[in-house]
């Protein structure tokens, strides 16, 4: 095999453990990325538009295990390197876009708690961002004025710069309250008033449940609610830009949880909120904001319960007559993930084999011919042309690598040709899943 850049052991262990558990790793993705070139290029085109003050909204559609979450994570890492702030959340029965019992607000809270930057990629970056903004404004004021720290004139110059940011934000919907709280945070920062800073951050996180509680704590007779949480994310996108970041990306996965809502009226309210967000990005009502939502094909296309059951969305998102597998329109709002080819899976397995041997310091003698046999067996399963996913192939392959490492007396060819393996392959069984598609397992 070709020699590639050596993967640090800490990253290799995280990547292999995550993939074996069916989870997308947060780090190390560049070492294992294959395919998806056109999809990534399309999304990076959006990045340029957002950085210039625009907005974008895309649906990433793929079956469970198809690489949907992997693609979202790849874009997440890329945009953070480009100076974006990223907020991501998975929907669930408790987290929706709209709800009567706080489900929309729960999604907002999850997004804000997962706020990430390049220097704090694991989330929880809100306080860091606010403090860095104030520190940067103070440094700019010193450089521009030449005044010494502590000089009252310097404080006035800094105040002026802070006011310019809060004034820009205050012109937007709910912007006055948002700007007031930014100003409150700034003055608490100057006075080392950690208690007031904590109260402002708590408000921004959507943790005040009563207006009276917020008024008593901060003098603001308003709280973030199920109905208006998205307006505050638009405010954050604008503020982050003014604070020196490139913009903001929202990544919301598992839209299948809206599809699963049993009450049709509740589903429609959620799709209505989705339409509002989509229209905002097209009509210029959002700036410096990118939105990516992950869904399964059924959650999108089902005309009874899916996104397409809401006519206003279906008419905007449905593919045109000329788009087809192998020739998708990557400028359309819906990006459908094509299955990775057998050749791409072969390259991925090579990368994983190198990572495995580097992690455990052993000599693995796998030839390209061995990998071809493995890929042929995986893709030779009953129904694999329609139902096999990268997740399944990767998990099988890492399991094989673990066995080869623990039993050095054997080799891949003998494992693959063993009676047990052949018997399991011939007895592949179908398993109807909740998502409505069929998986085939060894």
C-alpha positions as CSV (number, residue, x, y, z in Angstrom):
1,X,0.0,0.0,0.0
2,X,1.0,3.6,-0.5
3,X,2.7,5.4,2.4
4,X,0.4,8.1,3.8
5,X,0.9,10.7,6.5
6,X,1.2,8.9,9.8
7,X,-2.0,9.3,12.0
8,X,-1.3,10.2,15.6
9,X,-2.3,7.3,17.9
10,X,-4.7,9.4,19.9
11,X,-6.6,10.3,16.8
12,X,-6.4,6.7,15.3
13,X,-7.9,5.2,18.5
14,X,-10.8,7.7,18.5
15,X,-11.5,7.2,14.9
16,X,-11.5,3.4,15.0
17,X,-13.5,3.2,18.2
18,X,-16.1,5.6,16.9
19,X,-16.5,3.9,13.6
20,X,-16.7,0.4,15.2
21,X,-19.5,1.8,17.4
22,X,-21.3,3.2,14.3
23,X,-20.6,6.8,15.4
24,X,-19.0,9.6,13.4
25,X,-15.7,10.7,15.1
26,X,-15.3,14.4,15.9
27,X,-11.6,14.4,14.9
28,X,-9.5,12.7,12.3
29,X,-11.9,12.9,9.4
30,X,-9.4,14.1,6.8
31,X,-7.5,10.8,7.3
32,X,-10.5,8.7,6.2
33,X,-12.5,11.0,3.8
34,X,-13.2,9.3,0.4
35,X,-15.7,10.3,-2.3
36,X,-18.3,13.0,-1.7
37,X,-16.2,15.4,-3.8
38,X,-19.1,17.1,-5.6
39,X,-21.2,17.3,-2.4
40,X,-18.4,18.9,-0.5
41,X,-17.6,21.3,-3.3
42,X,-21.3,22.4,-3.4
43,X,-21.4,23.1,0.3
44,X,-18.1,25.0,0.2
45,X,-19.6,27.2,-2.5
46,X,-22.2,28.1,0.2
47,X,-19.5,28.9,2.6
48,X,-18.2,31.6,0.3
49,X,-21.7,33.1,-0.1
50,X,-22.2,33.2,3.7
51,X,-18.9,34.8,4.3
52,X,-19.9,37.6,2.0
53,X,-23.1,38.3,4.0
54,X,-25.4,35.9,2.3
55,X,-27.3,32.8,3.8
56,X,-27.9,29.3,2.7
57,X,-30.1,26.3,3.6
58,X,-29.4,22.8,2.5
59,X,-30.9,19.4,3.2
60,X,-28.4,16.5,3.3
61,X,-30.5,13.4,2.5
62,X,-29.3,9.8,3.0
63,X,-30.2,6.6,4.6
64,X,-28.9,5.6,8.1
65,X,-25.3,4.8,7.8
66,X,-24.9,6.3,4.3
67,X,-22.4,9.0,5.4
68,X,-24.8,11.8,6.1
69,X,-23.5,12.6,9.6
70,X,-20.0,12.1,8.3
71,X,-20.5,14.7,5.6
72,X,-22.0,17.1,8.2
73,X,-19.0,16.6,10.5
74,X,-16.5,17.1,7.6
75,X,-18.2,20.4,6.7
76,X,-18.3,21.4,10.4
77,X,-14.5,20.9,10.8
78,X,-13.9,22.8,7.6
79,X,-16.0,25.9,8.4
80,X,-14.5,26.1,11.9
81,X,-11.1,26.3,10.3
82,X,-12.4,29.1,8.1
83,X,-13.4,31.2,11.2
84,X,-17.1,30.2,11.5
85,X,-18.9,29.4,14.7
86,X,-20.9,26.2,14.5
87,X,-23.9,25.1,16.5
88,X,-25.2,21.5,16.0
89,X,-28.0,19.5,17.4
90,X,-29.8,16.2,16.8
91,X,-33.6,16.4,16.9
92,X,-35.4,13.9,19.2
93,X,-38.9,13.5,20.7
94,X,-37.9,16.3,23.2
95,X,-36.2,18.5,20.6
96,X,-38.2,19.8,17.7
97,X,-38.3,23.0,15.6
98,X,-41.7,23.9,17.2
99,X,-43.6,22.7,20.2
100,X,-46.1,23.6,22.8
101,X,-44.1,22.2,25.7
102,X,-40.7,23.7,25.2
103,X,-39.5,21.3,22.4
104,X,-38.4,24.2,20.1
105,X,-36.6,26.0,23.0
106,X,-34.9,22.6,23.9
107,X,-33.4,22.6,20.4
108,X,-32.2,26.2,20.8
109,X,-30.6,25.3,24.1
110,X,-28.9,22.3,22.6
111,X,-27.6,24.4,19.7
112,X,-26.2,27.1,22.1
113,X,-24.7,24.6,24.5
114,X,-22.9,23.0,21.4
115,X,-21.6,26.4,20.1
116,X,-18.1,25.6,18.8
117,X,-15.1,27.5,17.4
118,X,-11.8,26.3,16.1
119,X,-10.2,26.9,19.5
120,X,-13.1,25.3,21.4
121,X,-14.4,22.6,19.1
122,X,-16.1,20.5,21.8
123,X,-18.8,23.2,22.4
124,X,-19.6,25.6,25.2
125,X,-17.9,28.5,23.5
126,X,-20.4,31.3,24.2
127,X,-18.6,32.8,27.2
128,X,-15.3,32.5,25.4
129,X,-16.7,34.3,22.3
130,X,-18.1,37.2,24.4
131,X,-14.9,37.7,26.4
132,X,-12.8,37.5,23.2
133,X,-15.0,40.1,21.6
134,X,-14.6,42.6,24.4
135,X,-10.8,41.9,24.7
136,X,-10.4,42.4,20.9
137,X,-12.3,45.7,20.9
138,X,-10.2,47.0,23.8
139,X,-7.0,46.0,21.9
140,X,-8.2,47.8,18.8
141,X,-9.0,50.9,20.8
142,X,-5.5,50.9,22.3
143,X,-3.9,50.6,18.8
144,X,-6.0,53.2,17.2
145,X,-5.9,55.8,20.0
146,X,-2.4,55.2,21.3
147,X,-3.8,55.7,24.8
148,X,-2.6,53.8,27.8
149,X,-4.9,51.2,29.6
150,X,-6.7,52.9,32.5
151,X,-7.0,56.3,30.7
152,X,-10.7,57.4,30.8
153,X,-10.4,58.5,27.2
154,X,-9.6,54.9,26.2
155,X,-12.7,53.6,28.0
156,X,-14.7,56.2,26.1
157,X,-13.2,55.0,22.8
158,X,-13.9,51.3,23.7
159,X,-17.5,52.2,24.7
160,X,-17.9,53.8,21.3
161,X,-16.8,50.6,19.5
162,X,-19.0,48.4,21.6
163,X,-21.9,50.7,20.9
164,X,-21.4,50.4,17.2
165,X,-21.8,46.6,17.4
166,X,-24.8,46.8,19.7
167,X,-26.5,49.4,17.5
168,X,-26.1,47.3,14.4
169,X,-27.7,44.4,16.2
170,X,-30.5,46.4,17.8
171,X,-32.1,47.2,14.4
172,X,-33.1,43.5,13.9
173,X,-36.1,41.7,15.3
174,X,-35.6,41.4,19.1
175,X,-32.3,43.2,18.6
176,X,-32.9,45.9,21.2
177,X,-33.1,43.4,24.0
178,X,-30.1,41.4,22.6
179,X,-28.1,44.6,22.3
180,X,-29.0,45.7,25.8
181,X,-27.7,42.4,27.2
182,X,-24.5,42.6,25.2
183,X,-23.9,46.0,26.7
184,X,-24.8,44.7,30.2
185,X,-22.2,41.9,29.7
186,X,-19.6,44.4,28.6
187,X,-20.0,46.6,31.7
188,X,-20.0,43.5,33.9
189,X,-16.8,42.4,32.2
190,X,-15.2,45.8,33.0
191,X,-16.3,45.7,36.6
192,X,-15.3,42.0,37.2
193,X,-18.9,41.3,38.0
194,X,-19.0,37.6,37.3
195,X,-22.5,37.2,38.7
196,X,-24.1,39.6,36.2
197,X,-22.0,38.0,33.4
198,X,-23.4,34.6,34.4
199,X,-27.0,35.9,34.4
200,X,-26.6,37.4,30.8
201,X,-25.1,34.1,29.6
202,X,-28.0,32.2,31.2
203,X,-30.4,34.4,29.4
204,X,-28.7,33.9,26.1
205,X,-28.8,30.2,26.7
206,X,-32.6,30.3,27.0
207,X,-32.6,29.2,30.6
208,X,-35.0,31.7,32.0
209,X,-38.5,30.2,31.9
210,X,-40.5,33.2,33.2
211,X,-40.4,36.8,32.1
212,X,-40.7,37.9,35.7
213,X,-37.6,35.9,36.6
214,X,-35.6,37.6,33.7
215,X,-36.9,41.1,34.7
216,X,-35.8,40.6,38.3
217,X,-32.3,39.3,37.3
218,X,-31.5,41.6,34.4
219,X,-34.3,44.2,34.0
220,X,-35.4,42.7,30.7
221,X,-39.1,41.8,30.4
222,X,-38.5,39.2,27.7
223,X,-37.3,35.6,27.4
224,X,-36.5,33.3,24.5
225,X,-39.5,31.1,23.7
226,X,-40.6,28.2,21.6
227,X,-42.0,30.7,19.0
228,X,-39.0,33.1,18.6
229,X,-35.8,31.1,19.3
230,X,-34.8,31.1,15.6
231,X,-34.9,34.9,15.6
232,X,-32.2,34.9,18.2
233,X,-30.0,32.6,16.2
234,X,-30.2,35.2,13.4
235,X,-29.1,37.8,15.9
236,X,-26.2,35.6,17.0
237,X,-25.1,35.2,13.4
238,X,-24.9,38.9,12.9
239,X,-23.2,39.5,16.2
240,X,-20.6,36.8,15.6
241,X,-19.7,38.5,12.3
242,X,-19.4,41.9,14.0
243,X,-17.3,40.2,16.7
244,X,-14.7,39.1,14.2
245,X,-15.9,35.7,13.1
246,X,-16.7,34.7,9.5
247,X,-20.3,33.8,10.2
248,X,-22.4,31.0,11.8
249,X,-23.5,27.5,10.7
250,X,-26.5,25.6,12.2
251,X,-26.4,21.9,11.7
252,X,-29.6,20.1,12.6
253,X,-29.7,16.3,12.1
254,X,-32.3,13.5,12.6
255,X,-35.2,15.3,11.0
256,X,-36.8,11.8,11.0
257,X,-38.0,12.8,14.5
258,X,-40.4,15.3,13.0
259,X,-41.6,12.6,10.5
260,X,-42.3,10.3,13.5
261,X,-44.5,12.9,15.3
262,X,-47.9,11.1,15.5
263,X,-50.0,14.3,15.5
264,X,-50.4,15.7,12.0
265,X,-51.1,19.3,13.2
266,X,-47.9,19.3,15.3
267,X,-45.9,18.0,12.3
268,X,-47.3,20.8,10.1
269,X,-46.3,23.4,12.7
270,X,-42.8,22.0,12.6
271,X,-42.7,22.1,8.8
272,X,-44.0,25.6,8.9
273,X,-41.1,26.6,11.1
274,X,-38.7,24.9,8.6
275,X,-40.3,26.8,5.8
276,X,-39.8,30.1,7.6
277,X,-36.1,29.3,8.1
278,X,-35.8,28.2,4.4
279,X,-37.5,31.4,3.1
280,X,-35.3,33.6,5.3
281,X,-32.2,32.4,3.7
282,X,-33.5,32.9,0.2
283,X,-35.1,36.3,0.8
284,X,-32.1,37.9,2.5
285,X,-33.8,38.1,5.9
286,X,-30.8,36.2,7.4
287,X,-27.1,37.2,7.0
288,X,-23.9,35.3,7.6
289,X,-25.9,32.2,8.4
290,X,-25.7,28.7,6.9
291,X,-28.3,26.0,7.8
292,X,-27.7,22.3,7.1
293,X,-30.4,19.8,8.0
294,X,-29.9,16.0,7.8
295,X,-32.8,13.7,6.8
296,X,-33.5,10.2,5.6
297,X,-35.2,9.9,2.1
298,X,-38.5,8.7,3.7
299,X,-38.5,11.7,6.1
300,X,-38.2,14.0,3.1
301,X,-40.3,12.3,0.5
302,X,-43.2,10.6,2.3
303,X,-46.2,12.7,1.1
304,X,-48.3,11.6,4.0
305,X,-46.0,12.5,6.9
306,X,-42.7,13.7,5.5
307,X,-41.4,17.1,4.6
308,X,-43.2,16.7,1.2
309,X,-46.5,16.4,3.0
310,X,-46.2,20.2,3.5
311,X,-47.0,21.5,0.0
312,X,-45.1,24.8,0.3
313,X,-41.9,22.9,1.1
314,X,-42.5,20.1,-1.5
315,X,-42.9,22.7,-4.3
316,X,-39.6,24.3,-3.3
317,X,-37.6,21.2,-2.7
318,X,-38.7,18.6,-5.2
319,X,-36.2,17.7,-7.9
320,X,-36.7,18.8,-11.4
321,X,-37.1,16.5,-14.4
322,X,-33.5,16.4,-15.4
323,X,-31.9,15.5,-12.1
324,X,-31.2,11.8,-11.7
325,X,-28.8,9.4,-9.8
326,X,-25.2,10.0,-11.1
327,X,-26.2,13.5,-12.4
328,X,-27.7,15.4,-9.4
329,X,-28.1,19.1,-9.4
330,X,-25.7,20.1,-6.6
331,X,-26.9,23.7,-6.6
332,X,-30.4,22.5,-5.6
333,X,-31.5,22.8,-1.9
334,X,-31.5,19.0,-1.4
335,X,-28.2,17.1,-1.7
336,X,-28.9,13.4,-2.0
337,X,-26.0,11.2,-1.0
338,X,-25.2,8.6,-3.7
339,X,-23.9,5.3,-2.4
340,X,-20.1,5.1,-2.2
341,X,-18.7,3.0,-5.1
342,X,-16.9,-0.3,-4.4
343,X,-13.7,1.5,-5.6
344,X,-14.2,4.2,-3.0
345,X,-14.9,1.6,-0.2
346,X,-11.6,-0.1,-1.2
347,X,-9.6,3.1,-0.7
348,X,-11.4,3.7,2.6
349,X,-10.5,0.1,3.8
350,X,-6.8,0.7,2.8
351,X,-6.8,3.9,5.0
352,X,-8.4,2.1,7.9
353,X,-5.9,-0.8,7.7
354,X,-3.0,1.6,7.8
355,X,-4.5,3.4,10.7
356,X,-5.1,0.1,12.6
357,X,-1.5,-1.1,12.1
358,X,-0.1,2.3,13.2
359,X,-2.2,2.2,16.3
360,X,-1.2,-1.3,17.5
361,X,2.3,-1.5,16.0
362,X,2.1,-4.7,14.0
363,X,2.8,-5.7,10.5
364,X,-0.4,-6.4,8.6
365,X,0.0,-8.2,5.3
366,X,-3.2,-7.3,3.5
367,X,-2.9,-7.1,-0.3
368,X,-5.1,-5.1,-2.6
369,X,-6.4,-8.5,-3.9
370,X,-7.5,-9.4,-0.3
371,X,-9.4,-6.1,0.0
372,X,-11.0,-6.7,-3.4
373,X,-12.3,-10.1,-2.2
374,X,-13.6,-8.5,1.0
375,X,-15.4,-5.7,-0.9
376,X,-16.9,-8.3,-3.4
377,X,-18.3,-10.3,-0.5
378,X,-19.8,-7.2,1.2
379,X,-21.3,-6.0,-2.0
380,X,-22.4,-9.5,-2.9
381,X,-24.9,-9.7,0.0
382,X,-28.6,-10.1,-1.0
383,X,-30.0,-6.7,-1.7
384,X,-26.6,-4.9,-1.2
385,X,-27.0,-2.8,-4.3
386,X,-29.9,-1.1,-2.6
387,X,-29.3,-1.5,1.1
388,X,-25.6,-1.7,2.0
389,X,-24.2,1.4,3.7
390,X,-20.6,2.5,4.4
391,X,-21.3,2.1,8.2
392,X,-22.0,-1.6,7.8
393,X,-18.9,-2.3,5.6
394,X,-16.6,-0.2,7.9
395,X,-17.8,-2.1,11.0
396,X,-17.3,-5.5,9.4
397,X,-13.8,-4.5,8.2
398,X,-12.6,-3.1,11.6
399,X,-13.9,-6.3,13.2
400,X,-11.8,-8.3,10.7
401,X,-8.7,-6.1,11.5
402,X,-9.2,-6.7,15.2
403,X,-9.4,-10.4,14.7
404,X,-6.3,-10.4,12.5
405,X,-4.4,-8.4,15.1
406,X,-5.5,-10.8,17.9
407,X,-4.8,-13.9,15.8
408,X,-1.6,-13.2,13.8
409,X,-1.4,-16.8,12.7
410,X,-4.3,-16.3,10.4
411,X,-4.8,-14.0,7.4
412,X,-7.6,-12.1,5.7
413,X,-8.0,-14.6,2.9
414,X,-8.5,-17.6,5.2
415,X,-10.9,-15.6,7.4
416,X,-13.0,-14.6,4.4
417,X,-13.0,-18.1,2.9
418,X,-13.7,-19.9,6.1
419,X,-16.9,-22.0,6.3
420,X,-18.2,-19.9,9.1
421,X,-17.9,-16.7,7.1
422,X,-19.4,-18.2,3.9
423,X,-22.3,-19.7,5.9
424,X,-23.0,-16.3,7.5
425,X,-22.9,-14.7,4.1
426,X,-25.3,-17.1,2.6
427,X,-27.7,-16.8,5.5
428,X,-28.0,-13.0,5.3
429,X,-31.3,-12.0,6.8
430,X,-33.4,-8.9,6.2
431,X,-34.3,-6.7,9.1
432,X,-37.1,-4.1,8.7
433,X,-36.1,-1.0,10.6
434,X,-38.1,1.9,12.0
435,X,-36.9,4.1,9.2
436,X,-38.7,2.0,6.7
437,X,-35.8,0.6,4.7
438,X,-34.3,-2.9,4.9
439,X,-30.9,-3.6,6.2
440,X,-29.0,-6.9,5.5
441,X,-26.7,-8.1,8.2
442,X,-24.2,-10.9,8.3
